[in-house]
Amino acid sequence: MYPDERRPREGAAARHDGQVSETSDAERTRVVVVGAGQAGLSVAWHLRRLGLEPGRDLVVLDRGPGTGGAWQHRWASLRLGAAHRVADLPGMAELGLSFDTAARDEPARDVVARYYARYEDAFGLRVRRPVEVTRVADAADGGGDLLVSVTGASGPLVTEVLVNASGTWGAPFVPTVPGGGSFRGRQLHTAGWRDASELRGLRVVVVGGGTSAVGHLLDLEGVAASTTWATRRPVHWHEGTEFGVAQAVAAVAEQDRAARAGRPLPSIVAGTGLWLTRAAAAARERGVLVDRPMFTSIEQEAVVWPDGTRSPVDAIVWATGWRSELRHLAPLGLRGPEGGVPVEGGVALRDPRVLLAGYGPQASTIGAAQAGRRTARAVLARLRA
């Protein structure tokens, strides 16, 4: 459907220092997808179905050393279940796979990595890894294409359209709290969490109101000397078999409004709350999952609460989420005055050559896989323009 008709132009003049040789040596393709997590694989599957050939018309790049997207980096105790769900990718049913029936007795990272590996192989997506995208800018030949600079198992690429599905794992967020730099104990983010035994015998404060914070607190029970749960807002629990469907829809809609306006994206869990599973309910009864308002400052060996009291602390675990990883897109000037990237229907409003998958309303399992089809169709519309 899309013949390899584009060739490097001879005698091209550079518009950016150092880009002439890189552009002339670059591999040319029609679409580059950055990231092979849930969103990236979903888009790639649909693009293949629409006629693009992986490895020629379509190149998928992934920074991780293996399959599984961000899940490959998660800790060993994390299991798939009610609180940690992964939506099925399009086409998984053809392979007889579903995360709804996946094993619950082995690490989630292993299950997801195995299923994604089978998926990539079965559909011939030819993901290149490990490849780090360092910069995306206008190609120097002036033809309206994009130059994708990389390190790792690929050379630079020139593409007509770029789908950014880089996710958030590489951009952990830690809020600024007065005195944080003076703390003598250990501080770590969920991105660096490996095992509760690393904090054995310590007095630990876990910060954050999402499922990761809950998981850390449960892992630390009986391991840490003590645990305290600090959250910016009171935790809202949902009971029963239906997990806040109306709240989830409202949270995704708010993400969509923020993305369209180019505002910083709000937290999904702030709108959905947490599912009160049996394990969580039992932990609340034992006093493990009792949240208190966020501390106001940090001292060398303590945190200070809003009422002025102090708690001695040996370690702080920041389960405070991530921000979208978009630094490599900075040369394109996509951000609006409020700091976000204005996006409508997945298309960057300031540069329609760039589509963002897994961003805004697509940023959780609520919407990421389902958005692949829409994104793929938007890509084809751009290629035909």
C-alpha positions in Angstrom: 0.0 0.0 0.0 2.9 2.4 0.8 5.8 1.8 -1.5 9.3 2.8 -0.5 9.2 5.9 -2.7 11.1 8.4 -0.6 14.8 8.9 -1.1 17.4 11.3 0.4 17.6 14.6 -1.5 21.0 15.5 -2.9 22.6 18.8 -2.1 20.4 19.4 0.9 21.3 22.4 3.0 21.4 22.1 6.8 19.0 24.1 9.0 20.5 22.7 12.2 24.2 22.3 12.9 25.4 18.8 12.5 22.3 17.5 10.9 23.3 17.2 7.2 25.4 14.0 7.6 23.0 12.5 10.1 20.0 13.0 7.8 21.8 11.8 4.7 22.9 8.6 6.5 19.5 8.0 8.1 17.2 5.1 7.4 13.9 6.4 5.9 10.5 5.1 6.9 7.0 6.4 6.9 6.1 5.9 10.6 8.2 5.6 13.8 6.6 4.4 17.0 8.6 5.3 20.1 7.8 2.8 22.9 6.7 -0.9 22.9 4.4 -0.8 25.9 0.7 -1.2 25.8 0.0 2.0 23.8 2.9 1.5 21.3 2.1 -2.1 20.6 -1.6 -1.4 20.1 -0.9 1.3 17.6 1.7 -0.8 15.8 -0.8 -3.7 15.5 -3.4 -1.5 14.0 -1.0 0.1 11.5 0.1 -3.3 10.4 -3.5 -4.2 9.8 -4.0 -1.1 7.8 -1.2 -2.1 5.4 2.1 -0.7 6.8 4.9 -3.3 6.8 6.9 -3.5 10.1 10.6 -2.9 9.5 10.0 -0.9 6.3 7.0 1.4 6.4 6.8 1.1 10.2 9.6 1.0 12.7 9.0 0.4 16.4 11.7 1.5 18.9 11.9 0.5 22.5 14.3 1.6 25.2 13.9 -1.5 27.4 16.2 -4.4 27.2 13.3 -6.9 27.0 9.6 -7.1 26.3 6.9 -5.9 28.7 7.1 -2.1 28.5 7.4 -0.5 32.0 6.1 -3.8 33.6 9.6 -5.4 33.1 11.0 -3.0 35.6 8.4 -3.6 38.4 9.2 -5.4 41.6 9.0 -9.2 42.0 6.2 -9.2 44.6 3.7 -7.4 42.4 1.0 -9.7 41.0 -1.8 -9.2 38.5 -5.1 -8.9 40.1 -8.0 -6.6 41.1 -5.8 -3.7 42.0 -3.2 -4.1 39.2 -4.9 -4.9 35.9 -3.5 -4.9 32.4 -5.9 -4.5 29.4 -5.6 -7.0 26.6 -3.9 -5.8 23.4 -5.9 -5.9 20.2 -5.4 -9.3 18.6 -4.4 -11.1 21.8 -7.6 -13.2 21.6 -6.4 -14.7 18.3 -3.4 -16.1 20.2 -5.5 -17.5 23.0 -4.1 -15.0 25.5 -5.8 -12.8 28.0 -4.6 -11.0 31.1 -8.0 -11.7 32.7 -7.0 -15.4 32.9 -3.3 -15.0 33.4 -1.4 -16.5 36.3 -1.8 -14.8 39.6 0.9 -16.7 41.4 4.0 -15.4 39.5 5.4 -11.9 39.2 3.3 -9.6 37.0 6.4 -8.4 35.2 7.2 -12.0 34.0 3.6 -12.6 32.8 3.4 -9.3 30.9 6.9 -9.8 29.4 6.0 -13.3 28.2 2.7 -12.3 26.7 4.1 -9.3 25.0 7.0 -11.4 23.5 4.5 -13.8 22.0 2.5 -10.9 20.7 5.4 -9.2 19.0 6.6 -12.4 17.5 3.2 -13.6 16.3 2.4 -10.4 14.5 5.9 -9.7 13.2 6.2 -6.2 14.7 10.0 -6.4 14.6 10.6 -4.1 17.6 14.1 -2.8 17.8 15.6 -2.7 21.3 17.3 -1.4 23.3 17.0 1.9 21.4 17.0 5.3 23.3 15.4 8.2 21.3 17.4 11.2 22.3 16.0 13.9 20.0 13.3 14.5 17.4 13.6 17.5 15.2 13.0 18.8 11.7 15.0 16.8 9.1 17.7 19.0 7.6 16.6 18.4 4.0 13.7 20.7 4.3 11.2 18.1 3.1 8.9 18.3 6.1 10.0 15.1 7.6 11.3 14.4 11.1 14.8 13.3 12.1 14.8 10.8 15.0 18.2 10.7 16.7 18.9 7.5 18.7 21.5 5.5 20.6 21.6 1.7 20.8 20.6 -1.0 18.4 19.6 1.3 15.6 20.8 4.2 13.6 19.0 7.6 13.0 15.7 7.6 11.1 13.9 10.0 9.0 10.1 9.7 9.1 7.0 11.4 7.9 5.0 10.7 11.1 6.1 9.9 14.7 3.9 8.2 17.3 5.2 8.9 20.7 4.3 6.1 23.2 7.2 6.6 25.5 5.0 6.5 28.6 6.1 7.8 32.0 8.4 5.2 33.7 11.6 7.1 32.9 10.3 10.4 34.4 9.5 9.6 38.1 8.0 12.5 40.0 9.0 13.5 43.5 7.3 16.6 45.0 9.4 19.4 46.5 9.0 19.4 50.3 10.8 22.0 52.5 13.9 20.4 54.0 14.0 17.4 51.7 17.7 18.0 50.9 18.7 17.8 54.6 17.2 14.3 55.2 19.9 11.8 56.3 17.9 8.7 55.8 17.1 6.9 52.6 14.7 8.2 49.9 13.5 6.1 47.0 10.8 6.3 44.4 8.6 3.5 43.3 10.7 3.4 40.1 13.6 2.2 42.2 11.6 -0.2 44.5 12.8 -3.8 44.4 12.1 -5.5 47.6 10.8 -4.6 51.1 13.7 -6.4 52.7 15.9 -3.4 51.7 14.1 -1.4 54.4 14.1 -4.1 57.0 13.9 -2.8 60.6 13.6 0.9 59.5 10.9 3.4 60.3 9.3 4.1 56.9 6.9 6.8 55.6 5.2 5.9 52.3 3.9 8.9 50.3 1.2 8.7 47.7 -2.5 7.8 47.3 -2.4 5.1 44.6 -2.1 1.3 44.2 1.7 1.4 44.3 1.7 3.0 47.8 -0.8 0.4 49.0 1.5 -2.4 47.6 4.5 -1.0 49.3 2.8 -0.7 52.7 1.6 -4.3 52.4 5.0 -5.5 51.5 6.6 -3.6 54.4 4.2 -5.0 57.0 6.2 -7.2 59.4 9.5 -6.1 57.7 9.8 -2.5 58.6 10.0 -1.4 62.2 7.0 0.8 61.5 5.1 2.3 58.5 3.2 5.6 58.1 1.1 6.5 55.1 1.0 10.1 54.0 -1.3 11.4 51.2 -2.0 14.8 49.8 -5.8 14.1 49.9 -7.9 11.6 51.8 -8.1 8.2 50.2 -11.5 7.2 48.8 -12.2 3.5 48.8 -14.7 1.8 46.6 -16.4 -1.3 47.9 -18.2 -4.1 46.0 -17.6 -5.9 42.7 -17.8 -2.9 40.4 -14.8 -0.6 40.6 -16.0 2.9 40.2 -17.0 2.8 36.5 -18.6 6.2 36.6 -15.6 7.7 38.4 -13.2 6.1 35.9 -15.2 7.6 33.0 -15.1 11.0 34.7 -11.4 10.8 35.4 -10.6 10.0 31.7 -12.8 12.8 30.6 -10.9 15.2 32.8 -7.7 14.0 31.4 -9.0 14.6 27.9 -10.0 18.2 28.8 -6.6 18.9 30.2 -4.8 17.4 27.2 -6.9 19.5 24.7 -6.1 22.6 26.7 -2.4 21.8 27.2 -2.7 21.8 30.9 -0.6 19.6 33.2 -2.4 16.2 33.4 -4.4 15.4 36.6 -4.0 12.2 38.4 -6.2 9.3 37.3 -6.4 7.8 40.8 -7.5 11.2 42.2 -10.7 10.7 40.2 -11.2 7.0 40.5 -10.2 6.3 44.1 -8.9 2.8 45.2 -10.7 -0.5 45.1 -11.2 -1.9 48.6 -10.2 -5.5 48.0 -10.4 -8.1 50.7 -6.6 -7.8 51.3 -6.9 -4.0 51.6 -9.9 -4.2 53.9 -8.1 -6.6 56.2 -5.0 -4.4 56.2 -7.2 -1.4 57.2 -8.5 -3.4 60.1 -5.0 -4.1 61.2 -4.1 -0.4 61.0 -1.7 -0.8 58.1 -3.7 1.2 55.5 -4.6 4.3 57.5 -3.7 7.5 55.7 -2.9 10.8 57.3 -2.4 14.3 55.8 0.9 14.9 54.0 3.8 16.1 56.2 4.7 19.8 55.7 8.5 19.6 56.0 11.4 17.2 56.4 14.2 17.4 58.9 17.5 15.5 59.1 15.9 12.5 60.8 12.2 13.2 61.0 9.1 14.5 59.2 6.9 17.3 60.5 3.1 17.0 60.3 0.6 19.8 59.8 -0.1 19.9 63.5 3.5 20.5 64.3 4.3 17.1 65.7 7.4 15.2 64.5 7.9 11.6 63.6 11.4 10.0 63.6 11.9 8.5 60.1 14.7 6.3 58.6 13.3 6.1 55.0 10.8 7.8 52.8 9.3 5.9 49.9 7.8 8.3 47.2 4.9 6.5 45.5 4.1 9.8 43.9 3.7 8.8 40.2 5.4 9.9 37.1 5.2 12.6 34.4 5.0 12.0 30.7 8.4 11.5 29.2 8.6 14.0 26.4 12.1 15.6 26.7 13.2 14.2 23.3 10.4 16.1 21.6 11.6 19.5 23.0 13.1 20.7 19.7 9.6 20.7 18.1 8.2 23.2 20.6 5.0 21.2 21.3 4.3 22.6 24.8 1.7 25.3 25.3 1.9 28.3 27.8 0.5 26.2 30.6 3.3 23.6 30.4 1.4 20.7 28.8 1.3 19.5 25.2 -2.1 20.5 23.6 -3.4 17.3 22.1 -6.7 16.5 20.4 -7.6 13.0 19.3 -4.0 12.0 20.0 -2.6 14.6 17.5 -0.2 17.3 18.8 -1.9 20.6 17.9 1.3 22.4 17.4 2.8 19.8 15.0 0.4 17.3 13.4 3.3 15.1 12.3 3.5 14.0 16.0 0.9 11.9 17.7 0.9 11.0 21.4 -0.3 7.6 22.3 -0.7 6.6 26.0 -1.0 10.3 26.9 -3.8 12.2 28.6 -7.0 10.1 28.5 -4.9 7.2 27.1 -2.4 7.2 30.0 -3.9 4.3 32.0 -5.2 0.8 31.2 -8.6 2.5 31.1 -7.9 4.0 27.7 -4.5 3.0 26.3 -5.3 -0.1 24.3 -8.6 1.1 23.0 -7.0 4.3 21.6 -4.7 2.4 19.3 -7.2 2.1 16.5 -8.0 5.8 16.6 -4.3 6.7 16.6 -3.5 4.4 13.7 -6.3 6.0 11.6 -5.0 9.4 12.4 -1.6 8.4 11.2 -3.0 7.2 7.9 -4.9 10.4 7.5 -1.7 12.3 8.0 0.2 10.1 5.5 -2.5 10.7 2.9 -2.6 14.5 3.4 
